[in-house]
Amino acid sequence: PPPPFFFHAHPAIPDPLWSRGLVDVYKRQILWIEMKTDICKKLGIEYPIFAFTHCRDVVVAVSKAGGIGVLGAVGYSPEQLKEELDWIDEKIGDYPYGVDTVIPQKYEGMDEKDPEQLLESLQKMVPDAHREFVDKLLSENGVPEAPETNGPKGGLLGWTEATAEPQIDEALKHPNVKLIANALGTPPQDMIKKIQDKGVLIGALCGKIKQAVAHKDAGLDFIIAQGGEGGGHTGEIGSIVLWPQIIDAVGELPVLAAGGVGNGRQMAAAMSMGAQGVWCGSLWLAVEEAAAQPAQKDSYLNASSEDTIRSKAWTGKPARMLKNKWTEAWENPDNPDPLPMPLQGMITFDAMRRTSMYAGSGNTQEVSFNAAGQVIGQVKQIESVKDVVYRIINEYLDSLDRLNALLPEE
């Protein structure tokens, strides 16, 4: 083995990993080298942990802890996104981070490229009965009215190419943005080229093999294979079935495993199948740095894996979230059916904003949009981001120790 000073050549190894003695530190040093997958090397990160979050503080904390934070841009106007990214740039130092956008493969008005024209035409398509139904749900559960906002007009939120492209243009102005991910579908070809020409990696989520192959054929740099137990927009196939099939289907193209990753054992399972990293979202909903109000964090901490549901109630496409009176109301056949994307998001935009602002008022949590995957059942305490990252790494290493112990001795 190398001399002790070898360990000190890599200060990125966190202090908690030194606590088990020199032999264990040596094992962890070797693993640290092995964990530098191709995509880790390209991004310049220590650990293959990709953290999707809507909170800028979490982005910074994950990147500084050795993973990479990815900010969800949906809900921001380009001006608001600039403010968020400027803040991140100021706090994050030289660490990289990413931005996640939403350009669905299919949506109402997808042929319209002008945001103002698109908004005008879509507003005419929203029935008054749906708007009235939303207002009734909010008022019955004591959700206060919100002040006027300078946010995205009409609640388009970025669910379209016309509204997402300005977000991407803004993201590309920030040198520490090293990856952009699309949450729904293969991005348009001209957008892929624009991003790659800036030296930024571009990837996309998928829940089916044919979607992964389409991503590869379009020339994406990586793929996020998300099992149906994941939070937000998901398909129906479970992770342990989906991950290896997509990995096999796309060959050498890096695949990140998403859906159901909340600890190091689950990360070890994903990496053993050939994934080059894990993409986590629900894991960061209740960390110390998360911007969620206490009432919302309590909803996450008290939830079990059985408390989630895939529903079109908020965006018009199936997304996994915590069940509550809101999701039940839209499932009731006597009530209006959810509209297709982005129309549903246009009528629920104000509800998302109000339930976030007034999370602890009245029965707001009964009608809140609390996106979460089934792994939320494992989130039972508030931890710092750094502690979560280091815990995952230690659990990952312990999993490898258990597997190695099963091998016959020579």
Secondary structure, DSSP 8 states (H G I E B T S, - for coil): ---GGGGGG-TTS-GGGGTT-HHHHHHHHHHHHHT--HHHHHHT-SS-EEEEES-HHHHHHHHHTTSEEEEE-TT--HHHHHHHHHHHHHHHTT--EEEEE---SS-TTTT---HHHHHHHHHTTS-HHHHHHHHHHHHHTT--------SSGGG-TT-SHHHHHHHHHHHTTSTTEEEEEESSS---HHHHHHHHHTT-EEEEEESSHHHHHHHHHTT-SEEEEE-TTSSEE--SS-HHHHHHHHHHHHTTS-EEEESS--SHHHHHHHHHTT-SEEEESGGGTTSTT----HHHHHHHHT--GGGEEEESTTTSS-EEEE--HHHHHHH-TTS-----TTHHHHHHHHHHHHHHHTTTSTTGGGG---B--GGGGG--S---HHHHHHHHHHHHHHHHHHHHHTS---
